[in-house]
Amino acid sequence: MADALTSGTEYAKPWPALWALCVGFFMILVDSTIVSVATPAMMNGLHADINAVVWVTSAYLLAYAVPLLITGRLGDRFGPKNVYLVGLTIFTLASFWCGFTNSVGALVVARVVQGLGASLLAPQTMSVITRIFPAERRGQAMGFWGAVAGVATLVGPILGGFLVDRWGWEWIFYINVPVGVIGFVLAWILVPKLPVHSHQFDGLGVLLSAIGMFLLVFGIQEGQSYKWGQISGLVSVPLLIAVGVVVLGLFVIWQRKNRREPLVPLILFKDRNFSLANVSITTVGFAITAMAFPLMLYAQAVRGMSPLHAAMLLIPMAVLSGVLAPGVGRLVDRMHPAFLSGIGLLSFAVSMVWLGLVLRPGTAVWQLELPIVLLGVANAFMWSPLSVAATRTLPPQNAGAGAGVYNTTRQVGAVLGSAAIAALMESRLTAHLGAAGAGMSGGVGGRLPAPVRDGFARAMGESLYLPAAVIFLGFIAALFFTNPHVKARLAKHSASTHSGKDQPRHLVSD
């Protein structure tokens, strides 16, 4: 029934709508990677230390991750197109504000606003795909969506390096303004206004989810900065995380007891594929975030590459991902998602172990590129099958809530990956370089002296085993996906049989 309601027949041209939405989606993904390249330039231009500039990224991630459960639901209530346009407007205006600031404090505030805009925008892309594409063509749409994500991982660092070298760090934000304007016009014209569903506002659910997510994400994200100890007075990082978990537990209890309309319908998790896809996408968010830090630090500190040249190591990954993802999307409409996503998740784990083994000072570039090529295969086979597995059977009135949960788990995975890899890199550096290695994970300036390069490279390589292990758990979860195509055919057969129950048996078609 859900697929009948969202069959896409009344939206004769869903592809132009998807292209328009992906302009904004592409922009926020690029923005999540573009800032790291500009960190040294920001420190010089704003006369700030590394801890202050790290908050430029931390503030954005917090503002992006915390409201996702709420913003996904807003799309159901006020229409995904309307919420998308509001989010894109906020993001674009905040981008101009970011470039115009002249102090790190003002930049952090602007980045909070930018993150809120991204939080409003991101869940609506998945929600619209779920509602305007028929189930049997949704894999192709998710394949394109996945290709956009893969290419964005390349464009961010390379574009950032080019803009910073040519015009200064401000332009990594200014570049969003014309792109945002174009994206707004395209979405206004091409994205259909979808029916809204009358939802009651779960005020207590909003409050509990916001507080719980903030405490959990802040504690995890900033734990390394405080050495996982005291923040001030009686407040400690473990206490913040523990309270966040307790508050989120209360949130789940309230969602179960709320007989009117909960913020997150727990019935979503009765769908086996939705639950398993959320487990897998959490490990994907973790692994993608975690793997970038050791690889980029190795390229710059051990091999002496510039940020731009280091980012160019990922060109084979992004190109192959962009080429393969649409084809994988077509396969998703016909093949078992466990098989396709399993290829991607297992390829990612193998590529991380492979990279970890070859990360040495004298390794030839072509030896690095082989596992990076496999990483491109992994990206192509992960995004679309997991997204389709999560959303294929969602009813239309819960599309926004489902997209919000899915994006939230991915973002929480990214935060966990960022915190965990920082701690592991420091631990491995200490193991290989002793006290001299402590703190090196926070950043290095230029190429390291020859005597420490081998220890540094080994530490970075061993750190890559963590994302390999975590994403392997996602692979295990994906093995238990059921085949949604069988379910869809059974539902179609049942509906056909029901509609023809009073007809002669030989006239009833299956």
Secondary structure by P-SEA (a helix, b strand, c coil): cccccccccccccaaaaaaaaaaaaaaaaaaacccccaaaaaaaaacccaaaaaaaaaaaaaaaccaaaaaaaaaaaccaaaaaaaaaaaaaaaaaaaaacccaaaaaaaaaaaaaaaaacaaaaaaaaaccccccaaaaaaaaaaaaaaaaaaaaaaaaaaaaacccaaaaaaaaaaaaaaaaaaaacccccccccccccaaaaaaaaaaaaaaaaaaaaaccccccccccccccaaaaaaaaaaaaaaaaaaaaaccccccccccccccaaaaaaaaaaaaaaaaaaaaaaaaaaaacccccccaaaaaacaaaaaaaaaacaaaaaaaaacccaaaaaaaaaaaaaaaaaaaaaaccccccaaaaaaaaaaaaaaaaaccaaaaaaacccccccaaaaaaaaaaaaaaaaaaaaaaaaaaaaaaaaaaacccccccccccccccccccaaaaaaaaaaaaaaaaaaaaaaaaaaacccccaaaaaaaaaaaaaaaaacccccccccc
